[in-house]
């Protein structure tokens, strides 16, 4: 005998009381994300700062942290919160929304944490690309490596000695991969 799980909506997720945990909604099912730890937090902070400084200096758009939700699908709803994301200025109206974005981020960055499974990360990458993200960057802190995913292109794997070039998404953005782990 199977038990039916009640699907929840993005609106219900948004109105849930804050329990101190991060949640995502995948095909209407709530997923709770455990706190990932200091290494993850440090790398998220580093890539956020690198992107933010570049974007703000050139007024290219907005860089967000992982508490920013994107409504990627409806009926059933899918709300994801990448660790770091970028939305270009020309896609933003006169004000930032109070609720979930109803667009895909131009760039989504996922930093692997000890609790992430390869299957879950691949699912996120596919979802972002399917709804219009130009690139998804997966950062692997333990390996000090980065993979860039773009639609209809093979993934590009980078090591600490390489340069992360996202200038096709964020005008002029390039940085040594090593800078993410300093």
N, CA, C and O of each residue as an XYZ file, in Angstrom:
728
protein
N       0.837     -1.163      0.000
C       0.000      0.000      0.000
C       0.892      1.240      0.000
O       1.823      1.330      0.801
N       0.619      2.194     -0.890
C       1.407      3.423     -0.930
C       0.623      4.553     -0.277
O      -0.608      4.568     -0.276
N       1.369      5.489      0.273
C       0.766      6.643      0.920
C       1.023      7.849      0.044
O       2.170      8.127     -0.307
N      -0.013      8.561     -0.311
C       0.128      9.740     -1.161
C       0.713     10.894     -0.342
O       0.296     11.155      0.787
N       1.671     11.562     -0.935
C       2.261     12.737     -0.315
C       1.582     13.961     -0.894
O       1.440     14.082     -2.110
N       1.162     14.867     -0.028
C       0.527     16.090     -0.493
C       1.592     17.031     -1.033
O       2.567     17.346     -0.350
N       1.393     17.469     -2.252
C       2.318     18.413     -2.846
C       2.032     19.804     -2.298
O       0.882     20.155     -2.029
N       3.088     20.589     -2.136
C       2.890     21.956     -1.675
C       3.262     22.926     -2.794
O       3.960     22.570     -3.744
N       2.788     24.130     -2.660
C       3.011     25.138     -3.685
C       4.129     26.092     -3.260
O       4.542     26.115     -2.101
N       4.602     26.870     -4.222
C       5.607     27.891     -3.928
C       5.064     28.891     -2.914
O       5.796     29.355     -2.040
N       3.795     29.219     -3.029
C       3.168     30.161     -2.096
C       3.198     29.598     -0.674
O       3.496     30.322      0.275
N       2.890     28.313     -0.528
C       2.934     27.693      0.795
C       4.367     27.666      1.333
O       4.596     27.908      2.518
N       5.312     27.375      0.468
C       6.714     27.374      0.886
C       7.118     28.766      1.370
O       7.749     28.905      2.418
N       6.756     29.781      0.612
C       7.114     31.151      0.962
C       6.534     31.542      2.324
O       7.172     32.276      3.078
N       5.346     31.063      2.639
C       4.658     31.433      3.880
C       4.973     30.519      5.066
O       4.429     30.710      6.154
N       5.847     29.528      4.865
C       6.217     28.645      5.978
C       6.970     29.440      7.039
O       7.734     30.346      6.706
N       6.763     29.108      8.315
C       7.529     29.793      9.359
C       9.024     29.475      9.214
O       9.398     28.379      8.797
N       9.849     30.428      9.556
C      11.304     30.241      9.469
C      11.744     29.264     10.554
O      11.584     29.529     11.746
N      12.296     28.141     10.129
C      12.772     27.147     11.088
C      14.300     27.083     11.132
O      14.880     26.179     11.734
N      14.945     28.068     10.478
C      16.402     28.121     10.490
C      17.069     27.220      9.467
O      18.294     27.216      9.352
N      16.286     26.463      8.727
C      16.836     25.560      7.704
C      16.548     26.147      6.321
O      15.651     26.973      6.153
N      17.319     25.707      5.351
C      17.041     26.070      3.972
C      16.166     24.985      3.363
O      16.362     23.796      3.612
N      15.197     25.416      2.561
C      14.290     24.478      1.911
C      14.226     24.787      0.423
O      14.340     25.942      0.012
N      14.044     23.757     -0.370
C      13.748     23.902     -1.788
C      12.508     23.070     -2.067
O      12.149     22.173     -1.304
N      11.876     23.385     -3.163
C      10.663     22.680     -3.568
C      10.941     22.047     -4.920
O      11.260     22.750     -5.880
N      10.826     20.731     -5.006
C      11.106     20.012     -6.244
C       9.886     19.172     -6.599
O       9.523     18.236     -5.887
N       9.258     19.535     -7.730
C       8.026     18.870     -8.166
C       6.999     18.812     -7.029
O       6.325     17.802     -6.823
N       6.903     19.933     -6.299
C       5.921     20.039     -5.227
C       6.314     19.385     -3.924
O       5.559     19.456     -2.954
N       7.477     18.747     -3.867
C       7.926     18.072     -2.651
C       8.984     18.923     -1.949
O       9.928     19.407     -2.573
N       8.809     19.090     -0.662
C       9.721     19.891      0.142
C      11.015     19.126      0.388
O      11.000     17.963      0.791
N      12.134     19.800      0.137
C      13.449     19.232      0.444
C      14.131     20.162      1.432
O      14.244     21.366      1.199
N      14.578     19.593      2.527
C      15.280     20.360      3.549
C      16.771     20.141      3.368
O      17.241     19.012      3.228
N      17.503     21.244      3.374
C      18.944     21.193      3.151
C      19.658     21.423      4.472
O      19.479     22.467      5.098
N      20.469     20.455      4.907
C      21.162     20.628      6.180
C      22.248     21.703      6.072
O      22.777     21.931      4.984
N      22.588     22.365      7.181
C      23.681     23.331      7.137
C      24.962     22.627      6.669
O      25.327     21.585      7.213
N      25.646     23.194      5.659
C      26.741     22.472      5.032
C      28.100     22.559      5.710
O      28.923     21.674      5.480
N      28.386     23.546      6.513
C      29.673     23.617      7.180
C      30.548     24.770      6.701
O      30.238     25.427      5.708
N      31.647     25.008      7.419
C      32.493     26.174      7.173
C      33.150     26.227      5.790
O      33.182     27.295      5.179
N      33.670     25.119      5.284
C      34.337     25.156      3.981
C      33.357     25.612      2.907
O      33.689     26.460      2.079
N      32.163     25.055      2.921
C      31.123     25.429      1.963
C      30.804     26.916      2.089
O      30.755     27.629      1.087
N      30.591     27.380      3.305
C      30.268     28.776      3.538
C      31.360     29.719      3.077
O      31.079     30.778      2.515
N      32.606     29.336      3.314
C      33.729     30.174      2.906
C      33.810     30.292      1.387
O      34.008     31.384      0.854
N      33.659     29.175      0.699
C      33.731     29.192     -0.767
C      32.545     29.968     -1.348
O      32.714     30.723     -2.305
N      31.355     29.792     -0.783
C      30.191     30.569     -1.236
C      30.462     32.065     -1.071
O      30.188     32.858     -1.971
N      30.993     32.431      0.070
C      31.290     33.827      0.342
C      32.345     34.366     -0.630
O      32.235     35.498     -1.102
N      33.347     33.569     -0.922
C      34.423     34.004     -1.825
C      33.907     34.234     -3.243
O      34.187     35.277     -3.836
N      33.161     33.284     -3.794
C      32.680     33.455     -5.173
C      31.646     34.573     -5.225
O      31.582     35.313     -6.207
N      30.839     34.700     -4.180
C      29.872     35.792     -4.121
C      30.595     37.140     -4.166
O      30.196     38.030     -4.916
N      31.645     37.293     -3.377
C      32.391     38.556     -3.330
C      33.071     38.851     -4.667
O      33.049     39.991     -5.131
N      33.672     37.842     -5.286
C      34.334     38.050     -6.579
C      33.334     38.524     -7.631
O      33.594     39.476     -8.366
N      32.196     37.850     -7.692
C      31.165     38.225     -8.662
C      30.567     39.587     -8.325
O      30.435     40.445     -9.197
N      30.208     39.782     -7.060
C      29.571     41.027     -6.644
C      30.446     42.239     -6.930
O      29.963     43.242     -7.454
N      31.725     42.156     -6.590
C      32.617     43.300     -6.807
C      32.696     43.659     -8.288
O      32.667     44.835     -8.649
N      32.795     42.648     -9.137
C      32.857     42.883    -10.585
C      31.548     43.478    -11.100
O      31.546     44.460    -11.841
N      30.455     42.877    -10.701
C      29.128     43.295    -11.184
C      28.786     44.703    -10.697
O      28.300     45.521    -11.478
N      29.030     44.994     -9.428
C      28.686     46.314     -8.875
C      29.530     47.417     -9.494
O      29.019     48.496     -9.794
N      30.811     47.156     -9.687
C      31.697     48.182    -10.255
C      31.269     48.582    -11.664
O      31.513     49.707    -12.098
N      30.636     47.662    -12.368
C      30.233     47.909    -13.759
C      28.723     48.082    -13.919
O      28.228     48.273    -15.030
N      27.996     48.014    -12.805
C      26.537     48.132    -12.790
C      25.882     47.177    -13.800
O      25.056     47.581    -14.619
N      26.277     45.895    -13.716
C      25.810     44.890    -14.674
C      24.537     44.173    -14.236
O      23.866     43.538    -15.049
N      24.208     44.277    -12.961
C      23.039     43.561    -12.463
C      23.174     43.295    -10.985
O      23.667     44.134    -10.231
N      22.727     42.108    -10.570
C      22.652     41.778     -9.149
C      23.201     40.381     -8.886
O      22.965     39.447     -9.653
N      23.940     40.258     -7.781
C      24.455     38.970     -7.315
C      23.733     38.658     -6.010
O      23.620     39.509     -5.127
N      23.249     37.426     -5.903
C      22.448     37.022     -4.747
C      23.063     35.818     -4.046
O      23.807     35.038     -4.642
N      22.728     35.689     -2.749
C      23.163     34.535     -1.973
C      22.079     33.463     -1.986
O      21.032     33.635     -2.610
N      22.336     32.360     -1.295
C      21.470     31.179     -1.384
C      20.101     31.328     -0.749
O      19.297     30.398     -0.814
N      19.821     32.429     -0.157
C      18.471     32.576      0.384
C      17.544     33.237     -0.627
O      16.452     33.677     -0.269
N      17.968     33.310     -1.885
C      17.152     33.871     -2.958
C      16.520     32.728     -3.739
O      17.227     31.919     -4.341
N      15.209     32.658     -3.733
C      14.503     31.577     -4.406
C      14.091     31.940     -5.822
O      13.713     33.077     -6.105
N      14.168     30.967     -6.695
C      13.740     31.092     -8.096
C      12.646     30.064     -8.354
O      12.856     28.866     -8.165
N      11.487     30.531     -8.783
C      10.390     29.650     -9.158
C      10.664     29.173    -10.578
O      10.453     29.915    -11.537
N      11.132     27.942    -10.715
C      11.577     27.417    -12.007
C      10.486     26.684    -12.768
O      10.583     26.528    -13.986
N       9.450     26.233    -12.073
C       8.355     25.507    -12.725
C       7.115     25.613    -11.840
O       7.204     25.850    -10.636
N       5.974     25.432    -12.466
C       4.721     25.437    -11.717
C       3.911     24.197    -12.065
O       4.054     23.611    -13.138
N       3.065     23.823    -11.130
C       2.088     22.751    -11.317
C       2.686     21.418    -11.762
O       2.407     20.980    -12.878
N       3.484     20.765    -10.946
C       3.857     21.097     -9.584
C       5.010     22.114     -9.553
O       5.786     22.234    -10.501
N       5.089     22.830     -8.442
C       6.048     23.920     -8.316
C       7.453     23.423     -8.007
O       7.659     22.402     -7.351
N       8.407     24.198     -8.516
C       9.824     23.945     -8.240
C      10.464     25.278     -7.874
O      10.482     26.208     -8.680
N      10.986     25.366     -6.663
C      11.685     26.555     -6.197
C      13.079     26.126     -5.773
O      13.247     25.287     -4.887
N      14.074     26.717     -6.422
C      15.468     26.411     -6.097
C      16.154     27.674     -5.599
O      15.792     28.787     -5.980
N      17.140     27.485     -4.750
C      17.948     28.590     -4.241
C      19.413     28.278     -4.449
O      20.043     27.670     -3.583
N      19.976     28.687     -5.593
C      21.399     28.401     -5.816
C      22.252     29.064     -4.730
O      21.835     30.048     -4.120
N      23.431     28.527     -4.500
C      24.309     29.098     -3.481
C      24.641     30.550     -3.799
O      24.691     31.393     -2.903
N      24.865     30.835     -5.062
C      25.116     32.194     -5.539
C      24.449     32.299     -6.903
O      24.434     31.329     -7.661
N      23.900     33.463     -7.220
C      23.290     33.639     -8.541
C      23.469     35.068     -9.019
O      23.756     35.978     -8.242
N      23.291     35.237    -10.322
C      23.413     36.546    -10.961
C      22.235     36.736    -11.907
O      21.861     35.829    -12.650
N      21.655     37.944    -11.865
C      20.617     38.338    -12.812
C      21.062     39.679    -13.403
O      21.366     40.620    -12.670
N      21.096     39.753    -14.725
C      21.571     40.965    -15.386
C      20.588     42.118    -15.214
O      19.379     41.920    -15.092
N      21.137     43.311    -15.208
C      20.351     44.526    -15.000
C      19.215     44.652    -16.004
O      18.124     45.096    -15.646
N      19.452     44.268    -17.264
C      18.416     44.439    -18.291
C      17.232     43.494    -18.118
O      16.218     43.657    -18.796
N      17.337     42.506    -17.226
C      16.222     41.590    -16.972
C      15.447     41.955    -15.717
O      14.434     41.332    -15.401
N      15.927     42.970    -15.001
C      15.301     43.377    -13.748
C      14.438     44.600    -14.015
O      14.860     45.546    -14.680
N      13.225     44.563    -13.485
C      12.340     45.723    -13.608
C      12.828     46.860    -12.723
O      14.001     46.915    -12.355
N      11.945     47.737    -12.397
C      12.317     48.899    -11.591
C      12.602     48.521    -10.132
O      13.279     49.266     -9.424
N      12.090     47.373     -9.680
C      12.315     46.925     -8.304
C      12.574     45.429     -8.264
O      12.117     44.673     -9.121
N      13.323     45.023     -7.239
C      13.531     43.595     -7.019
C      12.263     43.019     -6.399
O      11.618     43.685     -5.590
N      11.896     41.791     -6.766
C      10.671     41.209     -6.215
C      10.816     40.882     -4.722
O      11.914     40.612     -4.235
N       9.696     40.913     -4.019
C       9.683     40.537     -2.608
C       9.569     39.021     -2.452
O       9.992     38.459     -1.442
N       9.006     38.382     -3.437
C       8.816     36.930     -3.394
C       9.821     36.275     -4.326
O      10.812     36.899     -4.705
N       9.580     35.040     -4.696
C      10.517     34.324     -5.551
C      10.613     34.968     -6.928
O       9.628     35.473     -7.467
N      11.822     34.938     -7.486
C      11.986     35.329     -8.881
C      11.151     34.386     -9.726
O      11.064     33.196     -9.427
N      10.542     34.901    -10.769
C       9.822     34.028    -11.693
C      10.553     33.967    -13.017
O       9.956     33.815    -14.083
N      11.868     34.091    -12.912
C      12.773     33.952    -14.051
C      13.915     33.049    -13.608
O      14.123     32.822    -12.416
N      14.641     32.546    -14.577
C      15.842     31.785    -14.253
C      16.986     32.755    -14.028
O      17.039     33.803    -14.672
N      17.904     32.430    -13.125
C      19.081     33.288    -13.010
C      19.919     33.165    -14.286
O      19.952     32.099    -14.901
N      20.590     34.235    -14.682
C      21.511     34.135    -15.815
C      22.635     33.161    -15.472
O      23.081     32.380    -16.312
N      23.080     33.228    -14.217
C      24.134     32.350    -13.717
C      23.686     31.763    -12.393
O      23.236     32.490    -11.507
N      23.806     30.458    -12.256
C      23.578     29.773    -10.980
C      24.895     29.124    -10.578
O      25.568     28.503    -11.400
N      25.252     29.271     -9.317
C      26.471     28.659     -8.785
C      26.070     27.720     -7.660
O      25.391     28.119     -6.714
N      26.491     26.485     -7.772
C      26.266     25.488     -6.728
C      27.628     25.059     -6.175
O      28.505     24.621     -6.920
N      27.785     25.190     -4.867
C      29.006     24.761     -4.194
C      28.698     23.430     -3.520
O      27.809     23.350     -2.672
N      29.425     22.393     -3.892
C      29.167     21.077     -3.312
C      29.403     21.090     -1.816
O      30.379     21.659     -1.328
N      28.498     20.455     -1.102
C      28.646     20.295      0.341
C      28.695     18.799      0.626
O      28.340     17.996     -0.237
N      29.126     18.417      1.817
C      29.252     16.991      2.134
C      27.954     16.205      1.953
O      28.000     15.008      1.672
N      26.802     16.853      2.106
C      25.534     16.130      2.006
C      24.986     16.061      0.575
O      23.991     15.377      0.337
N      25.610     16.749     -0.374
C      25.119     16.739     -1.757
C      25.401     15.404     -2.437
O      26.493     14.848     -2.317
N      24.406     14.905     -3.146
C      24.635     13.719     -3.965
C      24.844     14.175     -5.410
O      24.324     15.215     -5.814
N      25.586     13.419     -6.168
C      25.836     13.740     -7.565
C      24.517     13.836     -8.329
O      24.356     14.699     -9.192
N      23.591     12.962     -8.015
C      22.278     12.958     -8.674
C      21.521     14.265     -8.425
O      20.939     14.833     -9.349
N      21.532     14.739     -7.177
C      20.840     15.988     -6.840
C      21.458     17.180     -7.561
O      20.741     18.042     -8.068
N      22.779     17.230     -7.607
C      23.459     18.349     -8.262
C      23.192     18.321     -9.767
O      22.939     19.365    -10.368
N      23.243     17.155    -10.372
C      22.949     17.043    -11.808
C      21.519     17.472    -12.109
O      21.257     18.105    -13.132
N      20.591     17.126    -11.212
C      19.197     17.531    -11.381
C      19.071     19.054    -11.357
O      18.372     19.638    -12.185
N      19.750     19.693    -10.405
C      19.717     21.156    -10.322
C      20.287     21.790    -11.585
O      19.693     22.712    -12.143
N      21.429     21.299    -12.031
C      22.069     21.844    -13.243
C      21.104     21.767    -14.415
O      20.908     22.750    -15.129
N      20.506     20.607    -14.612
C      19.549     20.432    -15.714
C      18.365     21.386    -15.588
O      17.943     21.985    -16.577
N      17.830     21.529    -14.380
C      16.677     22.417    -14.186
C      17.019     23.864    -14.535
O      16.257     24.527    -15.238
N      18.145     24.353    -14.055
C      18.533     25.734    -14.365
C      18.698     25.937    -15.869
O      18.210     26.922    -16.423
N      19.383     25.011    -16.525
C      19.621     25.163    -17.959
C      18.329     25.050    -18.760
O      18.140     25.776    -19.737
N      17.436     24.144    -18.356
C      16.165     23.965    -19.066
C      15.289     25.204    -19.025
O      14.529     25.451    -19.961
N      15.380     25.988    -17.958
C      14.516     27.165    -17.840
C      15.196     28.450    -18.283
O      14.616     29.529    -18.156
N      16.426     28.354    -18.804
C      17.033     29.521    -19.417
C      18.289     30.086    -18.807
O      18.780     31.111    -19.280
N      18.834     29.466    -17.779
C      20.116     29.958    -17.271
C      21.171     29.805    -18.355
O      21.200     28.802    -19.067
N      22.030     30.799    -18.474
C      23.078     30.759    -19.494
C      24.220     29.840    -19.090
O      24.854     29.211    -19.938
N      24.478     29.768    -17.780
C      25.550     28.900    -17.281
C      25.250     28.492    -15.854
O      24.612     29.223    -15.096
N      25.729     27.298    -15.502
C      25.672     26.807    -14.131
C      27.090     26.376    -13.768
O      27.698     25.553    -14.453
N      27.598     26.938    -12.694
C      28.941     26.620    -12.228
C      28.817     25.742    -10.990
O      28.120     26.090    -10.037
N      29.491     24.613    -11.014
C      29.530     23.721     -9.857
C      30.947     23.775     -9.307
O      31.913     23.443     -9.994
N      31.049     24.202     -8.053
C      32.353     24.326     -7.396
C      32.529     23.152     -6.447
O      31.638     22.830     -5.661
N      33.697     22.515     -6.532
C      34.015     21.341     -5.714
C      35.139     21.714     -4.748
O      36.316     21.584     -5.084
N      34.778     22.178     -3.546
C      35.792     22.672     -2.609
C      36.865     21.656     -2.228
O      38.041     22.011     -2.148
N      36.493     20.422     -1.995
C      37.490     19.417     -1.583
C      38.522     19.180     -2.677
O      39.700     18.977     -2.385
N      38.089     19.203     -3.938
C      39.003     18.971     -5.064
C      39.611     20.262     -5.579
O      40.518     20.240     -6.410
N      39.100     21.415     -5.073
C      39.552     22.729     -5.524
C      39.428     22.818     -7.043
O      40.363     23.177     -7.759
N      38.223     22.471     -7.496
C      37.949     22.404     -8.931
C      36.576     23.004     -9.224
O      35.754     23.185     -8.326
N      36.350     23.305    -10.500
C      35.117     23.935    -10.950
C      34.686     23.270    -12.249
O      35.525     22.913    -13.077
N      33.373     23.102    -12.430
C      32.817     22.640    -13.702
C      31.797     23.664    -14.166
O      30.929     24.082    -13.401
N      31.910     24.065    -15.431
C      30.958     25.009    -16.017
C      30.050     24.240    -16.963
O      30.521     23.519    -17.843
N      28.750     24.398    -16.776
C      27.741     23.770    -17.628
C      27.033     24.858    -18.422
O      26.626     25.885    -17.880
N      26.895     24.605    -19.728
C      26.139     25.500    -20.605
C      25.263     24.627    -21.484
O      25.599     23.472    -21.745
N      24.135     25.173    -21.947
C      23.234     24.421    -22.822
C      23.944     23.958    -24.082
O      24.709     24.707    -24.690
N      23.685     22.723    -24.463
C      24.169     22.144    -25.715
C      25.681     22.196    -25.872
O      26.193     22.253    -26.990
N      26.397     22.175    -24.746
C      27.858     22.130    -24.771
C      28.324     21.132    -23.724
O      27.669     20.950    -22.698
N      29.447     20.492    -23.982
C      29.961     19.591    -22.944
C      30.439     20.401    -21.738
O      30.867     21.545    -21.891
N      30.369     19.815    -20.546
C      30.866     20.517    -19.358
C      32.354     20.836    -19.506
O      33.104     20.086    -20.129
N      32.762     21.955    -18.925
C      34.162     22.360    -18.937
C      34.692     22.228    -17.515
O      34.204     22.887    -16.597
N      35.700     21.366    -17.340
C      36.300     21.133    -16.032
C      37.551     21.972    -15.881
O      38.415     21.990    -16.756
N      37.636     22.674    -14.747
C      38.767     23.546    -14.486
C      39.431     23.167    -13.169
O      38.768     22.749    -12.220
N      40.753     23.320    -13.128
C      41.495     23.090    -11.890
C      41.960     24.431    -11.342
O      41.688     25.484    -11.918
N      42.659     24.370    -10.230
C      43.156     25.581     -9.573
C      44.073     26.424    -10.455
O      44.190     27.632    -10.248
N      44.709     25.810    -11.414
C      45.648     26.537    -12.271
C      44.957     27.199    -13.468
O      45.607     27.903    -14.241
N      43.656     26.983    -13.626
C      42.907     27.524    -14.761
C      42.236     28.851    -14.402
O      42.273     29.303    -13.258
N      41.628     29.453    -15.413
C      40.880     30.691    -15.239
C      39.403     30.421    -15.479
O      39.030     29.800    -16.475
N      38.570     30.889    -14.566
C      37.120     30.806    -14.712
C      36.687     31.993    -15.564
O      36.793     33.143    -15.138
N      36.202     31.712    -16.760
C      35.790     32.767    -17.688
C      34.280     32.682    -17.885
O      33.771     31.753    -18.513
N      33.581     33.662    -17.342
C      32.121     33.735    -17.474
C      31.724     34.999    -18.230
O      30.614     35.506    -18.065
N      32.634     35.505    -19.059
C      32.389     36.778    -19.746
C      31.225     36.710    -20.729
O      30.701     37.747    -21.136
N      30.813     35.496    -21.120
C      29.635     35.368    -21.982
C      28.330     35.567    -21.202
O      27.271     35.772    -21.795
N      28.416     35.506    -19.877
C      27.248     35.686    -19.015
C      27.337     37.020    -18.270
O      26.358     37.761    -18.183
N      28.503     37.308    -17.746
C      28.757     38.546    -16.993
C      29.906     39.254    -17.692
O      31.062     38.844    -17.586
N      29.580     40.301    -18.392
C      30.534     41.013    -19.234
C      31.878     41.221    -18.540
O      31.965     41.900    -17.517
N      32.925     40.624    -19.114
C      34.280     40.823    -18.643
C      34.703     40.025    -17.429
O      35.828     40.194    -16.958
N      33.842     39.155    -16.899
C      34.216     38.437    -15.676
C      35.132     37.261    -15.981
O      34.765     36.315    -16.678
N      36.334     37.355    -15.433
C      37.310     36.269    -15.475
C      38.065     36.317    -14.155
O      38.380     37.395    -13.652
N      38.353     35.155    -13.599
C      39.178     35.125    -12.391
C      39.896     33.780    -12.312
O      39.384     32.766    -12.784
N      41.082     33.781    -11.712
C      41.758     32.506    -11.491
C      40.905     31.624    -10.577
O      40.368     32.098     -9.576
N      40.786     30.362    -10.919
C      40.036     29.431    -10.069
C      40.617     29.431     -8.658
O      39.878     29.306     -7.681
N      41.931     29.569     -8.548
C      42.583     29.568     -7.229
C      42.034     30.657     -6.317
O      42.018     30.489     -5.098
N      41.575     31.793     -6.903
C      41.054     32.891     -6.082
C      39.801     32.484     -5.317
O      39.505     33.065     -4.273
N      39.072     31.513     -5.809
C      37.849     31.057     -5.143
C      38.188     30.355     -3.828
O      37.377     30.332     -2.903
N      39.388     29.784     -3.752
C      39.760     28.969     -2.592
C      40.759     29.654     -1.677
O      41.205     29.041     -0.707
N      41.133     30.913     -1.947
C      42.124     31.621     -1.113
C      41.583     31.884      0.274
O      42.276     32.467      1.107
